[in-house]
Every structure is written in structure tokens, then in C-alpha cells.
């Protein structure tokens, strides 16, 4: 096989974006995954490019919400009891990172990545012929209670500091944007700088096709036996071994398996999530994603129907599916929007890899020469994939990265 400059492990939206950015800089790159491009976690998201994000998800501070989750009555979160002992250290660290001062600090540290999210996608979409997937129609969040809406003031204040526009709407104002919504909510917020895509798998495959057009190769193989051979890294593929001086780990929820075997222990947790597709009743329609904030689900118009994505489930990555949240969500969803029959015959399950401070790790792997990390993007793999790809490629090429990479270093967990 021809000499390879870099190997990217993981062909989700993050890994594919990295491979494409490296190929754009003239490197010979191999993109390797056990499955097809974009077919794992990157397939099942809500399709939102969240350039508007301010506060990242936090550990519940409301005792009532905690009690509902503990009693397994919550729609926004679920857990498998046998997994809690394993998850407890991560959850305690997540709770510590959810203090108001920490949340504000995290919002500021990660803002440069989110600020580039839409623009970086637009650049790659234009080059990959994928612009037809993009909708720059913002997204809408609806709130059923006065209390939930009043709690948004710190987010609004920080958004103003960041220069992020938003529109606080009453029920009628939200229905002017989405006439098919029913008036079961008191308030809504429209975030115009968010964008969305109609087919996340199609976007990732388009980026992979552009990567191939630039000379990149995509192979199937198992990343876990990655090992050193002299001063190079080697991984086995279905077409034989391949080696390179530099490797990028973008394995999403499987990253911990590889990094642990290499002696690098990072607090990476998976938050599982599900989706189903539905038809709309009659002439009902949506033109943008809608979050029912108090209930904990998103409805997004997709090419394959209206995609409903659940909140989080804490369970082992490979545990059997337990999509009980749909039973809690669907009655509320049908109060809000006239959902019709199912448009698919199976429930999709994926795992979001997350660190307790909700920031990804992007940069060199400590103590492992030639190994780079792009892991832990949590709910924002689609959002941050191209921005991450650009940052990693700039660092690997010796260029000045477009923003300070220090907040994303793995060393923050190894002190």
C-alpha cells in the first residue's frame, strides 16, 4: 500500500471532517471504520448545527426534577439501575461542572468552536455539493411553564454578551413561525443563528465523497489493535495493515476502548439516545427543529419523516435497548404537534460520548507521540465536526489554529 501520512480512526461526522481537512492540505490520508461512513452515532442526531449554543446541559438543580428522574418517571432522562455504580464518579464530576460559575466559564471557553460551526459546515458543503441539505431557518424552543421561561434569564444575558440574537416569543409569535404547533406552551425562544440539515447521513457521506475526490482512501477495519511499529502507528484493515506517523482518534463512544488499552484513562461517558420517524397528520408541517424544553425531546423535519429524538439514557454502551422514554414523550408530543403514524419500523439507538465538563478533547494525546484526539463531542458532534476538523488539521500541519486549543486539551483531566 502507498505511503500514508495520517490515519483517521472513526468515520463519523467528526472523523470524516478531519480526514477531509487533512486531505485539503495535501496529506495522504486513510479513514478507517468498522462500519460504513456516518452509519453509527452520526446518523441518528437531531440534525441541528447549534451555532447559538450558550449553556451546555447541566445536572438538574431542581429537587422535583431529580426525584422524577430517580423514580424513572422523567421523560428527559432515564437510567438502567445496574449501570449507576459505574456512572456515579462521572455524574458527581458532571454535577460539580454544573455550578453556575462553571457553566458560564465553559460557555466562554467553548464559544469560539460554536461560533464557527455553521460557517465551517457551509464551506465543506459548498465544496462537497451538499448545500441542498442545509436549512438556515434557526430552531425553536418552547416552554410550557412560566418558571422554566423565567429561568432562562442568565442564558439570555450571556447570549447578549456573546452577540447572539434571539427572539422571545409568546404562543402566537411561535405559531407564526410554525403554524402547526398547538397552543399548549406559554413561551418560546427562536434562535435564528442555528441551522439544521435534512439528512445527517447524507452530509457525512458527501464529505467522505469529497475526501475521496482529493485522493483520500476509506477502509474498513478494527481500530482497537492499533500499535506502534518503530516510529509509526499500525492498524489492521480488511485490506491489510496500514501504518502512518500520525493517527487521529475520532472513535466517538468507542474511543475509550482504544485509549484505555494504550494506557490513557479519560473520564469519557456515553449518553445513549433514541429516535423514531413519524408522518404528520393532514397538512401539518414543520420548517425547523422544535425542542419541547420541559419534556425533553426534539422534533426535526428530515427527508425520511419527522424525526423525534429523546433525551439521555445512562446505560452501558452495549446494553440492550430500553426505549421507555417514548411512552412518556409521545402523549406530550401529540399535544404539541399533530403527529401521525410511524414512518419507520424500528427504533434507532446511539451513544453520545461526553466528558463531565461537556467540552471535547481536541489535540495531542499526552505521552503518545504521533497520536491525536478528537473525542467527547457529546450532543454536538454534527455541530462541531467541521470546526474540529479544521482545528486538528491546522495543528497537525503546523499552522496557527483558528482559536486557542488550550481549553480542549486532555491534560485537564490528568492533573
N, C-alpha and C positions, 0 to 999 in steps of 0.2 A: 504494500500500500504506500502511496506517496507520503512524503513527509508532512506532518501536521503541526501547525504552530500552537493550536489550542483545542482542547476538548471541552464541550459544554455538556454537563450531565443533567438531563431533565429537559423535555421538550414541551413544557407548558408555556404560558404566555411570557413568563419571566425568562426562562432559558432560551426560548426562541428569539426573543428580543435581544438578548445578549449576543447570541450567535450572529444575528443579522448585523448588529452594530460592529462586531469584530470583523465580519466579512467586508463591511463597508470600508474598513480601514486597511484592506488588502491582506488580511491574515488568512491562512489556510485553516479552516475550522471544521471540526466534526461535532455534530449534535447527536446525542445518544439518549435513547429512552427505551424502556421495556415495552411500552405501548406506542400507539400512533401519536403524531403531533397533536397536542391540545386535547387529548381524549380523557384526561384524568381530572384533577381539581379545576383546571382552567375551563373545562367545558361547562360546568354547572352553575356558574355565578349569576348574579342578577344583571350583568351587562352594564353596570354603571361605572363611568370614569369620573371619580369623585374629586374633581379639582377644587371643590368647595369645602372639603372636609376641614373642620376646626378641631373639635374634641373627639378623641378616639374613644371606643367603648370603655366603660368603667364598671367596676364591681358595684353591684347595687348598694346604695346607701339607705334606701327606704326599707324599714323593717317589714312592712307588709309585702313588698316585692320579694324580699328574701324568704319570708315564710311561704309564699306561694311556690317559689322555686323548690324550697326544701320539701314541701309536701307534694311536689310533682304535679302542681295544678297550673303552673305558669305556661303561657304559650310562647314566650320569648326565649326560654331556656329549659333544657331538660338534662338529665344525667342518668347514667347507669350506676347503681349503687356500688357494684363491685369495683368500679374504677376510681371512686373517690379517694381511697388511701394513696393511690399513685398520683392523683391530681392535686392533692392538698398542698404540697410545697409551692407548686406553681400558682394555685389560687391565692395563697397568702401573699405571694410576691405581687400578684395582679392587684390584690386589694391595696397593698402599700403604694403601688404605682397609680392608684385611682384617687389619691388625695387631691383636693382642688389645686394645690400649688404644683403638684407633679403633673397633673393633666395639662395645666397651662404651659408648663415647661416643655412637655412632649409636643404640644401643638406647635410651639415656636420652632422646636428642633426639626420637626418633620415637614414644616410648611414649604421649604424650598423644593422638596420632591413633589408634593401635591400641586404646587404652583405650576410645575412643568408638565403635569400629567396629560392634559388634553392636547397641548401643543406637540408633545413628543409623539403621541398617537397619530395626530394629523400628519406629521412628517412621514412616518412609516406607512400610513395608509395611502398617502399620495404616491409614494414610491412603489407600493405593492399592489396598487389598483384595488384597494379595499375601502375607498371613501364612501361607497354606497352603503356600507354597514353603519355609518356614523350618524347619530341624531344629536344635534346641538340644541336640544329643547329643554335642558335643565332637568331637575327632578323635584317632586312634590312630596312633602311630609305632612301628614295630617295628624291632629291631636284631638282626642276625644274629651279631654278634661281641661279645665282652667288651670289646675295645679301643674299639669305636665307642660302646658304652654308657658306659664309663669317661670318655670324652672329653666327656661332657655335664655334668660337674660345674660348670664355670663358668656354663653356662646355667642349671642348677638354682639356683646361688647367686644369680644376678641375678634370676631369677624370684621367689625368696623376697623379695628387696629390693623388687620391684615389687608384692608381694602377690598373685602369680599362683598359683593352685592347680595342682598336677599330681599324678599318681599314677604312681610307678614300679612296674611290674608284671613278674611272671615270666610264663612261657609260659601257665601255667594261668589266671592272672589275666586275661591278654589274651583268652584263649579264652572266659572267662566273659562278656566283653563281646561278642565276635564268635566264636560257636561254629564258624563255617565255616572259620576260619583253621587252617591245618595247622602243626604244631609244628616249623617249620624255623628259628625265631628263638629267641634266648636271652633277650631282654629286650624290654620295650615301655614306652612312656610314654603315658599318657592325659591329654590336655589338656581338661578339662571346659568351659572358658570359650570354646572355639571353637564356631562354629556352621557350618552349611552350608545350601545351597539345592539343591533338586531340579531346577531349571531356570533357569540364569542368564539365558538369553534371555527367559524369561517374566517374571523380576523386572524386567529393564530395560524391557521393553515395558509392564509395569504402571506403572512410574514415569513413563514417557512418556505413558501414558493419563491419569494424574493431572495431569501438567503441562498436557495439552490441556484437561482439565476446568477448570483455573484460567485458561484463556484463552491459553495458550501455543500457538505455531504451530511445526510441524515441516516443514522444506522440504528438498528435495534440491538439492545444489549443490556446486561445487568451491571449497574454501577457498583454494587457492593464489593466485588473483589478488586476494586481499584488498589493499585500498589505501586511502589517505586521500582524502577529498573534503572540503576545507575542514577543519572541526574534527570530522568524523565519519569512521567507517570504513565502507567499502562492500564487499560481496561479491555475486557474481552467483549466482543460483539458477535452477532450471528454470522458475520463475515470474517471473523478472526480478530486477533489482538490489534490494538491501535495504541500508539503512545505519542506523547507530546510533552514539552517542557512545562506547560501551564494547563491547569484544569479549573473550570468553574463549576462549583456545586450549586445547582438550582433545582434540587430534587423535591421541593415542597415538603409534604408531610413525610416523605421517606428520607429526608436529609439526615435525621438523627441516627438512622441505622448505619449509614456510611461514616459519619463523623465520629460516632461512638467507637466504631471499630478502629479508627485512626487515633483514638485517644483524646479527642476533643469533645468534651461534655458541655453542651449548652442547654439552657432551660427551654427547650422547644416543645410546645404542647400542640395537640391538634384540637380544633373546634370543629366537630362534624356538623354538616348541614345537608338539607334535603331540598329537592324541588320536584314539582309536578307541573304539567301544562294543562290548560283549560281553554275551551272555547268561551266566547262571550254570548250572552243571550241577545237575540234580536240584532239591533243595530248598535248595541253598546260597543264602546271602543276606548282605548287609552292611547295617548300620543307620547307618553313619557312614563318612566318608573314612578310608582307611588308607594311610599312607606306608610304603613299604619303603625305609628310610632308606639302607641301604648300597648299594642297587641304583639308586635314583633315579627312582622312578615313584610315582604315586598312583592308587589305585582308588577311585572315588566312585560311590555309587548315584545314578542320575539317572532321570528319567521315561523317557528313551529307552534305558535299559540301564545297565550298569556302564561308566562312563567311565574309561578308562586314559589318563592324561596323562604325557608324557615329561618328562625333564629338558631342559636347554637345548641349543640348537644355535647356534653362531656362524656366521652366513652373512648375505649381503646380504638385506635385507628382501624383495626381489622375485625372489631367485634361485629356481630350480626346487626343488621339494620333494625332500628326501632323508631319508625316514623310516627310516633304518637302525637307529635305536635300538630299534625294536620287535623286531627279530631278537635283540637282546641281552637285552631285558627279558622277553619272553613266556615263555621257559623258566623263569626265576626266578619270575615272577608265578604260573605254574601250579603251582610248588612250594608257594606260599603259599596260594593260593585256587583252588578248582575252577572256573576259567573255562571257559565253553562256546564255542559258535560266535559269530562276529561278528554284531552286531545292526545294523550299517550296512555300506554297500558302498563307502565312501570314507574316506580318512584326512584329518582336518582339520589345517590348518596356520595358526598365528597368530604374531604377533610381539609380544613384551613390551618396551615402551620403558623403558630403565633408564639411570640415571646411575651413575658409578663408585662413589659413596658410598651407593648404594641408597636415598637419600631422594628423594622427588619434589620438583619445583619448583612451589610454590603461592604466587601473589601477583602483584604488578605486574611487567610486562615492563620492564626497565631501558631508559630512553631512548625509550620508545614510549608516549606519552600515551594513556590510554584502553584499553590492551591489557593483559590479564591472562593468566596462565599457570597451567595445571593439567595438568602433563605429567610423564612419567617415573615412573609408579607401579609399574613392574616387575612383580613377581609379585602385587601387592596392589591391582590396580585394583578388583576386586569388593569386597575388604575395605574399602578406604578411600574408595570413591566417594561415599557419602553424607556422611561426615565432611569430605571435601574440599569437597563442595558447600556444606555449611553454612559452612565457614570462608571460602570465597571470597565467598559471598553476604553474610556478616556484614561483611567488609572493604569490599565494594562499596557496601553500604548505610550505611557509616559507623558500624557497631556494633562493640563490642569483640569480637574473635574469641574463641572458647571456649578456645583455647590460644595460646601465643606463636607467631606465624608466622615469627619470625626464622630458625629452622633450615631453612626451606624456600625461602628467597629465592634467586633466580637469581644474585644478586651474589656468592655464594660461589664461583662459577666464573669470575668476571670480575675478580678481584683482580690 
